[in-house]
Amino acid sequence: MRDFEKITTGMGEECGVFGAYDIDGEDVAASIYYGLFALQHRGQESCGIAVTDTYGQRKVSSKKGLGYVKDVFDEETLESLKGNLGVGHVRYSTAGATLVENAQPLVINYVKGTLAIAHNGNLVNAIELRKELAYTGAIFQTTIDSEVIAYHIARARLDTGSAEEAVKQAMMKIKGAYALVVNSPRKMIGARDPLGLRPLCIGKRGNTWFLASESCAIAAVNAEFIRDVLPGEIVTITKDGISSDMSMAVLPEKQARCIFEYIYFARTDSTLDNVNVYHARILAGKALAESYPVEADLVVGVPDSGLVAAKGYSEQSGIPFGMAFHKNSYVGRTFIKPKQSDRESSVKIKLNVIEEVVKGKRIVMVDDSIVRGTTCANIIKMLKKAGASEVHVRISAPPFLYPCYFGTDVPSNEQLIAHSHTTEEIREMIGADSLGYMEVGKLKDMVGDLSFCDACFTGNYPMEVPGYDISHAFD
């Protein structure tokens, strides 16, 4: 994700993975391209595609680069990527610097052939595993924990009978959050961490199988959504079909899906683990209206992830819903690194208030989070400058109090405004007339019976985490 995006949202996104295997032997690069396009919201720093031909020499062809999918790939490049088995990745760096070397998929050539690997998530024991590998002769080409996973799969493959067994052996060592798509010369393997922190799903179109971070990417290639990969499951797709290994699974009550997928990360038209993201955000907005009612004339949402929660707030409260912002979707990389002094104008480049909508009105403004407070303060200032008489802020997530170790870019405690300030102090700092956060106890209303991780709000981590910042440990 670009630094400019961090300014306008305050929150970093995930990565996205997408795999395709055409059993009939047709090229899959174009399908992967469209799948990645649908997952672009999960990361804009870099992207890549790696393909191989299961019927020919099984040589891997790949292309990676910094920037958007549409900027890295053109028709000529896609035409050159010949192969019926492939994997793609869009990256936002939660661990490792923004370098083309850190772009995925990772392609490893070893004695058993070639592995192409795409990973979404973060490991909590990557430093220890990397040291262990380094002391036994491993030479690392990147500064990302995904390479640690790749090495462990490759090494395990030397002593196991299949690539999927090697993935399972690696899963016994790695700890943290991960959704993996691993391509061996004639197989596509999907694996999800036992807690289900990161999403992964399966789709099918004719004789082509797909694996994707979100169901919206399955829809983008006109495929049928089959099901989610279950937490702890390893699925293996070959020319003979699909098989499943659940030996790494844990009890449902021990699973811990990332609640922020539903609040912010996932695209509105996705369904994750049988929970529709749009519906979850409507429920979040309704919960906010129940907890923090206010007399107002209009409910508005901050694009994009605040819009649906705002609709829910409107439905519950009876206050009309309106569109107060125009979002510029064509902001280029010129605005990657604006100075601190330019942050307000940077927000205006991305968002502009529609004065006719808000002038003279009491506004309820719904957003997904407040991280540092800078962006929210600037948007409130813009609303009041446009003539809003009052701005009441409602946040569809509880206050961020603790860092995330699982692939969400929640910064260290010192940078979290809620860590050192009360809600009233934050309200005053951002210039809001009132401020209400989602209650932690109401998060479960969004996802029903699913067990989830809310550690960034509560500090209750679903596993032991390191006592240090792992986000740039290898840089």
Buried (B, 14 or more C-beta within 10 A) or exposed (E): BBBBBBBBBBBBBBBBBBBBBBBEBBBBBBBBBBBBBBBBBBBBBBBBBBBBBBEEEBEBBBBBBBBBBEEBBEEEBBEEBBBBBBBBBBBBBBBBBBBEEBBBBBBBEBEBBBBBBBBBBBBBBBBBBBEBBEEEEBEEEBBBBBBBBBBBBBBBBEEBEEBBBBBBBBBEBBBBBBBBBBBBBBBBBBBBBBBBBBBBBBBBBEEBBBBBBBBBBBBBBEBEBBEBBBBBBBBBBBBEEBEEBEEBBBEEEBBBBBBBBBBBBBBBBBBBBEBBBBBBBBBBBBBBBBBBBBEBBBBBBBBBBBBBBBBBBBBBBEBEBBBBBEBEEEBEBEBEEBEEEEBBEBBBBBBBBBBEBBEEBBBBBBBBBBBBBBBBBBBBBBBBEBBBBBBBBBBBBBBBBBBBBBBBBBBEEEBBBBBEBEBEEBBEBBBBBBBBBBBBEBBBBBBEEBBBBBBBBEEEBBBEBEEEEBBEBBE
